[in-house]
C-alpha cells in the first residue's frame, strides 16, 4: 500500500471524466473537473491545473509532445507533455469549448464551442486563421487532413486543412460526423446512424441502434482502428460494438456504473479506453470484451484497504488460536504470525496486479486444482493438501469471474469447490 501510494496509484478523478486521449507512448490523459490527469498504466504521473472551470475536451498532438484542452471557461490551453507546463492560452470563443483536436501535421488546433463557432488556430502564433459557423460541436479529421463538420444550415462540409478551403458540400445532414479510419466513408449520428460513401456522396446504409437493441440513447461513438466496427457509448454505462455493415451487435461491454460513456480512445495494445461519468477510465480488449484495468475511481484503494483488513483479521484469528495452543515458545509464535501477515497480504497484491495476465490460465488451473482437491479428499494421508488446492481454485474462480464475460465454464467447478470449502470449515470447527 505504501508503494501504491507513493507511485500515484491511489490518485483518482474528482468528478465526471469528460474526455480521454492517448499518445504513441501509451501515456493517457483524462479530463475531469478543471484539471488534466496523466496516467502511465495505473500510475497517475501528473495533474495539470490551469483552467478555472470544467474541462470538456482533451487531445494529444500527433507527435505526442503537446496536449490541447478546452474548457467551459471559454479558453483553450496548450500544454507541454514533457515539462507539464502551459505553452499557450487561446481565447476566442464566447462560450464554453466542447471539442479540440490537432491537425495531422500539428500545425493547427481546431476548436468547436457552444457559441456555434469552429475556430482553426495557428496555435504557435495565437492566431485564428479561419472561423466557421457550425450546427453541432462535434467534427472529425481524417488522415489526409480533411475536416468534416455540419454547418449552420445542416450541410455536411468537407474542408481541406492544407489549403484552408472547402472541398465539397456532401449533402443535407444533421448530427455528429466521424470518419472511418480505413475507408472513404463517414458516419453521421442523429436519431439514427447514417453511413455515407464520400466517393459517390451516396448513403450506403442506416443503423437505428435504439430500434435494433431497445437501448438508451448513444452518448458518443467511434470506429475501431480497422474500420470494421462501430463502438457506441450508451447512456446507462454500456458500450456496444456493432458490425455496422451487417447491422449486427457483436458484443456489449458492461462495467460503467449507471452513467454515461463520454469518450473513447484506442491504444497500441488493441485496447479500448473508455471515459465515464462514474469517474473511471476502463481498459478493454474490444475483440474479446475482457476488462483489463480500471483507474481513477478510487476502487483500487478501497480493494487494497479491504484486502489488508481481511488479511490481518484472518491472520490474527489464526495467530490467536495458535498462540493459545502454544505455551512453550511465545517468540517463535509471534515471528510466525508476522510472517503469515506479510505472506497473506503479499499473495493478494500479486494476484491483484497480475489479474489480467493470469486470467488466460484461470480455467485450466481451476479444473486442475478441483480434480486434485477431489483426489486429496478421498485419500488417507494427503487429505490435508486440500487446504491449499481449494483456496487456489476459488481464487482463480474470482479472477475469471471479474475479468471475463464468459463465466459459464467455471460454474460447475465453483460449486464443487464451495462444497469442499464447507467440508473443510466443518473439519476445522470440529478440530
SULURTA-V920399 format. One line per field, one symbol per residue. burial: 1 if it has 9 or more other C-alpha atoms within 8 Angstrom, else 0. Layout:
BEGIN
burial=???
END
This chain:
BEGIN
burial=00011011111110111111111101111111111111110111101100101111111111111111111111111111100101011100101111111111011111111101111111100101001011111111110011111111011111111000010011001111111110011111100111111100101001111100000001111111001111111111111111110000100100010011111111100111111111111111110011111111110100010011001100110010011001000100110010011001100110100011011001101110110110011000011011001111110110111011001001001101110110010000000
END
